[in-house]
Amino acid sequence: MTEGENRVYLVDDDVEMRTATAQWLELSGCDVQSFADAPTALAELSSTFSGVVVSDIRMPKMDGMTFLTRLYALDSDIPVILLTAHGDVQMAVDAMQKGAYDFIEKPFDPEYLLDIVRRACEKRRLVMENHELRRRLAGVCGIEQRLIGNSPEICRLREEILDVADTDAPVLIQGETGTGKEVVARCLHAFGARREGKYVPVNCGAVPENIFESELFGHERGAFTGADRQRIGRFEYAQGGVLFLDEIGTMPLPLQVKVLRALQEREVIRVGSNEAKPVDIRLISATSKDLLTECSTGTFREDLYYRINVVELRVPPLRERGEDILLLFNYFVSLAAVAYNRPEVSLPSADIGLMMNHDWPGNVRELKNIAERYVLSSIPIGQRLTTVLRSPHQGAINSENTSLQELMRYHERLLLEQALIRHCGDVQAVMTELDLPRRTLNEKMSRHHLDRKNYL
């Protein structure tokens, strides 16, 4: 269903009522197809139908209740609006309990019907978009199934991964916390020449300094108190495969010297031993820090930096890949629904602006958390996202310690964002509301890094 199109199947055995209702809806911009009975309409309907059904209840051949049941056997997400006489109200209530979208008692105000039809069409549009997203997710293969997204940044990252995956060149993955640096590391392993070898991850920030050397290089029995048996380290364990050093910038400085030597000599010496053990690994490292800055401050060795950074891959933050947000959200909702044995829930169109406008400081990890909480929440759908998603501007600015210029810039961006959300990215409508010429609006949107595509 294209933007602005409201497709309606109208079912009513009363010729005059059917004709008058169809004419009113068509004059209001709806694409209407009329049917005199339910069986004929049912034969034309399928799960690919992108509109809504407006149906009378009391009809020959098949009544509205039977029609509803048969239709929902095809697709329970198709909105059905029932037209009822006064004596059919209880029947209509029963139908709503079975999933009907709404009912209208005859005689009705045409404007009221139109309003309900438009809201139902918007719901159907969102459902169809979600179905399409899930179909796309189900159809992807290879690296696209692991590193999900259609933004130019992610497409370029996938290409860069495949370019170097078959080599043994050391790779440094840079990116903010939660962007998916380990996903990139696993892709380098899965699509590389060492895919049959082990993938051995080490979170450098989680290893206590006093056992760091033993963790990486291993130890002999009796090497220190508590070393009651021999243990090989992560370097040896990754033999023939990939060693992934996550958050390498947190590695203690004395250990950096020993890691550098191991990489240069391609051998390790266990703690408590004099015998060197050859190692054949590919090293992949990741950091959320600026290691060049760390080098300048003396907290990271420059020679180690250039040893591990033969190939550098940058994982973009989620705020730079806005067109992937809904795709990822639907993907994580699907996973959470299966994991927690809960029904999949669709995101109301009114909440899309909130998702797109959020700054996502926790990146993909935060989005995954939001999707899981969204699935598990018992709050009504229309109120659910605002509960699980913190305000995108919460704590964004402190007026007591901010200059007038910064306050004006902040509120200008806020006003522009709110207008884009209200008008779903319709630039002409935003121009009219804010009384701005197109050139001025374009300049302001560019200055605040606002893209209308993120609000469609």
C-alpha positions as CSV (number, residue, x, y, z in Angstrom):
1,M,0.0,0.0,0.0
2,T,1.6,3.2,-1.1
3,E,1.9,6.2,1.1
4,G,-1.4,8.1,1.3
5,E,-3.5,5.3,-0.3
6,N,-6.4,3.8,1.7
7,R,-7.6,0.6,0.1
8,V,-11.0,-0.7,1.2
9,Y,-13.1,-3.8,0.4
10,L,-16.7,-2.8,1.2
11,V,-19.2,-5.7,1.7
12,D,-22.9,-5.0,2.1
13,D,-26.0,-6.6,0.5
14,D,-27.9,-3.3,0.7
15,V,-27.4,-1.7,-2.7
16,E,-28.2,1.9,-1.7
17,M,-26.1,1.8,1.4
18,R,-23.2,0.1,-0.4
19,T,-23.3,2.7,-3.2
20,A,-23.5,5.7,-0.9
21,T,-20.7,4.5,1.4
22,A,-18.4,3.6,-1.5
23,Q,-18.9,7.1,-3.1
24,W,-18.2,8.9,0.1
25,L,-15.0,6.9,0.7
26,E,-13.8,7.3,-2.9
27,L,-14.4,11.1,-2.7
28,S,-12.3,11.1,0.4
29,G,-9.3,9.5,-1.4
30,C,-9.9,5.8,-0.8
31,D,-9.5,3.0,-3.3
32,V,-12.8,1.1,-2.9
33,Q,-13.9,-2.2,-4.2
34,S,-17.5,-3.2,-3.4
35,F,-19.1,-6.6,-3.0
36,A,-22.8,-7.6,-2.5
37,D,-22.0,-10.7,-0.4
38,A,-19.2,-12.1,1.7
39,P,-18.3,-15.2,-0.3
40,T,-17.5,-13.1,-3.3
41,A,-15.3,-10.8,-1.2
42,L,-13.6,-13.7,0.5
43,A,-12.6,-15.2,-2.8
44,E,-10.7,-12.0,-3.6
45,L,-8.9,-11.8,-0.3
46,S,-5.5,-13.2,0.8
47,S,-2.7,-12.5,3.3
48,T,-1.2,-10.1,0.7
49,F,-4.2,-7.8,0.8
50,S,-2.9,-4.4,1.9
51,G,-6.1,-2.7,2.9
52,V,-9.0,-3.0,5.3
53,V,-12.5,-4.6,5.1
54,V,-15.7,-2.8,5.9
55,S,-18.6,-5.3,6.2
56,D,-22.2,-5.4,7.2
57,I,-23.1,-8.1,9.8
58,R,-26.6,-9.3,8.6
59,M,-26.2,-10.6,5.1
60,P,-27.5,-13.5,3.1
61,K,-25.2,-16.4,2.0
62,M,-22.7,-15.6,4.8
63,D,-23.2,-13.3,7.8
64,G,-20.5,-11.0,9.1
65,M,-19.5,-13.2,12.0
66,T,-18.8,-16.2,9.8
67,F,-17.1,-13.9,7.3
68,L,-14.8,-12.6,10.1
69,T,-13.9,-16.1,11.1
70,R,-13.2,-17.3,7.6
71,L,-11.2,-14.1,6.8
72,Y,-9.0,-14.4,10.0
73,A,-8.2,-18.0,9.0
74,L,-6.4,-16.4,6.0
75,D,-4.8,-13.5,7.9
76,S,-5.8,-12.4,11.4
77,D,-4.0,-9.0,10.9
78,I,-6.5,-7.7,8.3
79,P,-8.5,-4.9,10.0
80,V,-12.3,-5.6,9.8
81,I,-14.7,-2.8,10.5
82,L,-18.3,-4.0,11.1
83,L,-21.4,-2.0,10.2
84,T,-24.2,-2.9,12.6
85,A,-27.9,-2.2,13.1
86,H,-29.1,-1.4,16.6
87,G,-30.0,-4.9,17.4
88,D,-26.6,-6.2,16.3
89,V,-24.5,-4.3,18.8
90,Q,-24.0,-7.3,21.1
91,M,-23.0,-9.4,18.1
92,A,-20.5,-6.7,17.1
93,V,-19.0,-6.6,20.6
94,D,-18.6,-10.4,20.4
95,A,-16.9,-9.9,17.0
96,M,-14.4,-7.4,18.5
97,Q,-13.6,-9.9,21.2
98,K,-12.7,-12.2,18.4
99,G,-10.4,-9.7,16.8
100,A,-12.5,-7.3,14.7
101,Y,-10.9,-3.8,14.5
102,D,-14.0,-1.8,15.3
103,F,-17.8,-1.5,14.7
104,I,-20.1,1.4,13.8
105,E,-23.7,1.5,14.5
106,K,-26.1,2.5,11.7
107,P,-26.9,5.2,10.9
108,F,-23.4,6.6,11.1
109,D,-21.5,9.9,10.4
110,P,-19.5,9.4,7.2
111,E,-16.6,11.4,8.7
112,Y,-16.5,9.1,11.7
113,L,-16.3,6.0,9.3
114,L,-13.6,7.7,7.3
115,D,-11.5,8.4,10.4
116,I,-11.7,4.8,11.5
117,V,-10.9,3.5,8.0
118,R,-7.8,5.8,7.9
119,R,-6.5,4.6,11.2
120,A,-7.2,0.9,10.3
121,C,-5.3,1.4,7.0
122,E,-2.4,2.9,8.8
123,K,-2.3,-0.1,11.1
124,R,-2.4,-2.5,8.1
125,R,0.3,-0.5,6.3
126,L,2.6,-1.0,9.3
127,V,1.8,-4.7,9.6
128,M,2.6,-5.2,5.9
129,E,5.9,-3.3,6.3
130,N,6.8,-5.5,9.3
131,H,6.0,-8.6,7.3
132,E,8.2,-7.4,4.4
133,L,11.1,-6.7,6.9
134,R,10.8,-10.2,8.3
135,R,10.7,-11.7,4.8
136,R,13.9,-9.9,4.0
137,L,15.5,-11.1,7.2
138,A,14.5,-14.7,6.4
139,G,15.9,-14.4,2.9
140,V,19.3,-13.1,3.7
141,C,22.3,-15.4,3.7
142,G,26.0,-15.4,4.3
143,I,27.4,-12.3,5.9
144,E,24.2,-10.4,5.6
145,Q,22.6,-12.8,8.0
146,R,25.2,-12.0,10.6
147,L,25.8,-8.3,10.1
148,I,22.3,-7.0,9.5
149,G,21.5,-3.7,7.9
150,N,21.0,-2.0,4.5
151,S,22.6,1.4,5.3
152,P,25.6,2.4,3.1
153,E,27.8,2.3,6.2
154,I,27.0,-1.4,6.9
155,C,27.1,-2.4,3.3
156,R,30.6,-0.9,3.0
157,L,31.7,-2.6,6.3
158,R,30.5,-6.0,4.9
159,E,32.6,-5.4,1.8
160,E,35.7,-4.4,3.8
161,I,35.3,-7.6,5.9
162,L,35.1,-9.9,2.9
163,D,38.1,-8.1,1.3
164,V,40.4,-9.1,4.1
165,A,38.7,-12.1,5.6
166,D,40.9,-14.6,3.7
167,T,44.2,-13.0,4.7
168,D,46.1,-13.4,8.0
169,A,46.5,-9.6,8.3
170,P,46.0,-8.4,11.9
171,V,42.8,-6.4,12.2
172,L,41.8,-3.6,14.6
173,I,38.1,-3.0,15.0
174,Q,37.2,0.4,16.3
175,G,33.7,1.4,17.5
176,E,31.7,2.7,20.4
177,T,30.4,0.3,23.1
178,G,27.5,-1.8,21.9
179,T,28.0,-1.3,18.1
180,G,28.8,-5.0,17.4
181,K,32.6,-5.2,17.2
182,E,32.5,-8.8,18.2
183,V,30.0,-9.6,15.5
184,V,32.5,-8.1,13.0
185,A,35.3,-10.3,14.5
186,R,33.2,-13.4,14.2
187,C,32.5,-12.5,10.6
188,L,36.2,-12.2,9.9
189,H,36.6,-15.7,11.3
190,A,33.5,-17.3,9.7
191,F,34.4,-16.1,6.2
192,G,38.1,-16.4,6.5
193,A,40.7,-19.0,5.6
194,R,40.8,-20.1,9.3
195,R,37.1,-20.8,9.6
196,E,37.8,-24.4,10.5
197,G,40.0,-23.4,13.4
198,K,39.0,-22.1,16.8
199,Y,37.7,-18.7,17.5
200,V,39.0,-17.7,20.9
201,P,37.7,-14.4,22.5
202,V,39.4,-12.7,25.4
203,N,37.8,-9.6,27.1
204,C,40.9,-7.8,28.2
205,G,38.9,-5.5,30.5
206,A,37.5,-8.5,32.4
207,V,40.8,-10.3,33.2
208,P,42.4,-9.4,36.5
209,E,45.9,-8.0,36.1
210,N,47.5,-10.6,38.4
211,I,46.5,-13.5,36.1
212,F,46.6,-11.8,32.8
213,E,49.9,-13.3,31.7
214,S,48.8,-16.8,32.7
215,E,45.5,-16.3,30.9
216,L,47.2,-15.4,27.6
217,F,50.4,-17.5,27.7
218,G,49.5,-20.4,30.1
219,H,51.6,-21.7,33.0
220,E,53.4,-24.7,34.3
221,R,52.5,-26.7,37.3
222,G,53.9,-25.0,40.4
223,A,54.7,-21.8,38.6
224,F,52.9,-19.8,41.4
225,T,50.7,-20.5,44.4
226,G,47.6,-22.3,43.3
227,A,49.1,-23.5,40.0
228,D,48.4,-27.2,40.8
229,R,48.5,-28.3,37.1
230,Q,49.7,-27.2,33.7
231,R,47.5,-24.9,31.7
232,I,47.8,-23.7,28.1
233,G,47.0,-20.1,27.5
234,R,44.7,-18.5,25.0
235,F,47.4,-18.0,22.4
236,E,48.2,-21.7,22.3
237,Y,44.5,-22.7,22.5
238,A,43.8,-20.6,19.4
239,Q,46.5,-22.5,17.4
240,G,45.4,-22.6,13.7
241,G,42.5,-20.2,14.4
242,V,41.7,-16.7,15.5
243,L,42.5,-15.0,18.8
244,F,40.2,-12.0,19.5
245,L,41.4,-9.5,22.0
246,D,38.4,-7.3,22.9
247,E,39.0,-3.9,24.5
248,I,42.7,-4.3,24.0
249,G,43.2,-0.7,25.2
250,T,42.5,-1.9,28.7
251,M,45.5,-4.3,28.6
252,P,48.0,-3.6,31.4
253,L,51.1,-1.8,30.1
254,P,53.6,-4.5,31.3
255,L,51.6,-7.2,29.4
256,Q,51.7,-5.2,26.2
257,V,55.4,-5.7,25.9
258,K,55.0,-9.5,26.2
259,V,52.1,-9.6,23.7
260,L,54.2,-7.6,21.2
261,R,57.0,-10.1,21.6
262,A,54.7,-13.0,21.1
263,L,53.3,-11.5,17.9
264,Q,56.7,-10.6,16.5
265,E,58.3,-14.0,17.3
266,R,55.1,-16.0,16.8
267,E,55.8,-17.9,20.0
268,V,54.9,-17.9,23.7
269,I,56.6,-18.9,26.9
270,R,54.3,-20.2,29.6
271,V,54.7,-18.8,33.1
272,G,57.3,-20.9,35.0
273,S,58.8,-22.3,31.8
274,N,61.9,-21.5,29.6
275,E,60.7,-23.3,26.6
276,A,59.2,-21.3,23.7
277,K,56.0,-22.7,22.1
278,P,55.4,-21.8,18.5
279,V,51.9,-20.3,17.7
280,D,50.1,-19.9,14.4
281,I,47.2,-17.6,14.9
282,R,45.4,-14.7,13.3
283,L,45.0,-11.7,15.7
284,I,41.9,-9.6,15.7
285,S,41.6,-6.8,18.2
286,A,38.8,-4.4,19.2
287,T,38.7,-1.1,21.1
288,S,36.2,1.6,22.0
289,K,39.1,3.9,22.9
290,D,41.2,6.2,20.6
291,L,44.4,4.2,20.8
292,L,46.5,6.9,19.2
293,T,45.5,9.2,22.0
294,E,46.3,6.4,24.5
295,C,49.8,6.2,22.8
296,S,50.3,9.9,23.2
297,T,49.5,9.7,26.9
298,G,51.7,6.7,27.4
299,T,49.0,4.2,28.4
300,F,49.3,2.2,25.2
301,R,52.5,1.2,23.4
302,E,52.9,2.8,19.9
303,D,54.9,-0.2,18.6
304,L,52.0,-2.6,19.6
305,Y,49.5,-0.2,18.1
306,Y,51.1,-0.5,14.7
307,R,51.6,-4.2,15.0
308,I,47.8,-4.9,15.6
309,N,46.5,-2.2,13.2
310,V,47.5,-3.5,9.8
311,V,43.9,-3.3,8.8
312,E,41.5,-1.0,10.5
313,L,37.7,-1.5,10.4
314,R,35.3,1.1,11.9
315,V,31.9,0.0,13.1
316,P,29.4,2.9,12.8
317,P,27.3,3.9,15.8
318,L,23.5,3.2,15.4
319,R,22.8,6.9,15.1
320,E,24.7,7.0,11.8
321,R,22.6,4.1,10.3
322,G,19.1,5.3,10.9
323,E,17.6,3.2,8.1
324,D,18.7,0.1,9.9
325,I,16.9,0.8,13.2
326,L,13.5,-0.6,12.4
327,L,15.0,-3.6,10.5
328,L,17.1,-4.5,13.6
329,F,14.2,-3.8,16.0
330,N,12.0,-6.3,14.1
331,Y,14.8,-8.8,14.0
332,F,15.4,-8.6,17.8
333,V,11.6,-8.7,18.4
334,S,11.4,-11.9,16.4
335,L,14.2,-13.5,18.3
336,A,12.8,-12.4,21.7
337,A,9.4,-13.7,20.9
338,V,10.9,-17.1,20.2
339,A,13.2,-17.1,23.2
340,Y,10.5,-16.1,25.7
341,N,7.6,-17.9,24.0
342,R,5.7,-14.7,23.5
343,P,3.7,-13.4,20.5
344,E,5.4,-11.1,18.1
345,V,4.2,-7.5,18.5
346,S,4.2,-4.8,15.9
347,L,5.4,-1.3,16.5
348,P,2.6,1.3,16.1
349,S,3.3,3.8,13.4
350,A,3.0,6.6,16.0
351,D,6.0,5.2,17.8
352,I,8.3,5.0,14.8
353,G,9.3,8.7,15.2
354,L,10.3,8.0,18.8
355,M,12.5,5.1,17.6
356,M,14.1,7.2,14.9
357,N,14.6,10.2,17.1
358,H,16.3,8.4,20.0
359,D,20.0,9.0,20.2
360,W,20.9,5.3,21.0
361,P,23.9,5.9,23.3
362,G,24.1,2.1,23.9
363,N,23.9,1.4,20.2
364,V,22.8,-2.0,18.9
365,R,23.1,-3.5,22.4
366,E,20.6,-1.0,23.7
367,L,18.2,-1.6,20.8
368,K,18.3,-5.3,21.5
369,N,17.5,-4.7,25.1
370,I,14.6,-2.4,24.2
371,A,13.2,-5.0,21.8
372,E,13.3,-7.7,24.5
373,R,11.6,-5.5,27.1
374,Y,9.0,-4.5,24.4
375,V,8.1,-8.2,23.9
376,L,8.0,-9.0,27.6
377,S,6.0,-5.9,28.6
378,S,2.4,-6.3,29.6
379,I,1.6,-2.6,29.0
380,P,-0.8,-1.8,26.2
381,I,0.9,-1.5,22.8
382,G,0.2,2.2,22.3
383,Q,1.9,3.0,25.6
384,R,4.6,0.4,25.6
385,L,7.5,2.1,23.8
386,T,7.4,5.3,25.8
387,T,7.8,3.1,28.9
388,V,10.7,1.0,27.8
389,L,12.5,3.7,25.8
390,R,13.9,6.7,27.7
391,S,13.3,10.1,26.3
392,P,15.7,11.0,23.5
393,H,16.3,14.4,25.1
394,Q,16.4,13.4,28.7
395,G,19.3,15.2,30.3
396,A,20.3,16.6,26.9
397,I,21.0,20.1,28.1
398,N,21.4,22.0,31.3
399,S,20.1,25.5,30.8
400,E,21.9,26.9,33.9
401,N,25.3,26.1,32.5
402,T,24.6,26.6,28.8
403,S,25.1,29.7,26.6
404,L,22.2,31.4,24.9
405,Q,23.6,30.4,21.5
406,E,23.7,26.7,22.6
407,L,20.2,26.9,24.0
408,M,18.8,28.4,20.8
409,R,20.6,25.7,18.7
410,Y,19.2,23.0,20.9
411,H,15.6,24.2,20.8
412,E,15.8,24.9,17.0
413,R,16.8,21.3,16.5
414,L,14.1,20.1,18.8
415,L,11.4,22.1,17.0
416,L,12.6,20.8,13.6
417,E,12.6,17.2,14.9
418,Q,9.1,17.4,16.4
419,A,7.7,18.9,13.2
420,L,9.3,16.2,11.1
421,I,7.8,13.5,13.4
422,R,4.4,15.1,13.3
423,H,4.4,15.3,9.5
424,C,6.2,12.0,8.9
425,G,9.1,13.6,7.0
426,D,6.8,15.7,4.7
427,V,9.1,18.7,4.1
428,Q,6.3,20.7,2.5
429,A,4.2,20.4,5.5
430,V,7.1,21.3,7.8
431,M,7.8,24.4,5.7
432,T,4.1,25.5,6.1
433,E,4.0,24.9,9.8
434,L,7.2,26.6,10.6
435,D,6.8,29.3,7.9
436,L,10.2,28.6,6.4
437,P,11.4,28.8,2.8
438,R,12.6,25.5,1.4
439,R,16.2,26.7,1.2
440,T,16.3,27.9,4.8
441,L,14.7,24.6,6.0
442,N,17.2,22.6,4.0
443,E,20.1,24.6,5.5
444,K,18.8,24.1,9.1
445,M,18.2,20.4,8.6
446,S,21.7,20.0,7.2
447,R,23.3,21.9,10.1
448,H,21.5,19.7,12.6
449,H,22.2,16.5,10.6
450,L,18.5,15.8,10.2
451,D,17.5,13.5,7.3
452,R,13.8,13.4,6.3
453,K,14.1,9.7,5.3
454,N,14.5,8.9,9.0
455,Y,11.0,10.3,9.7
456,L,9.0,8.8,6.8
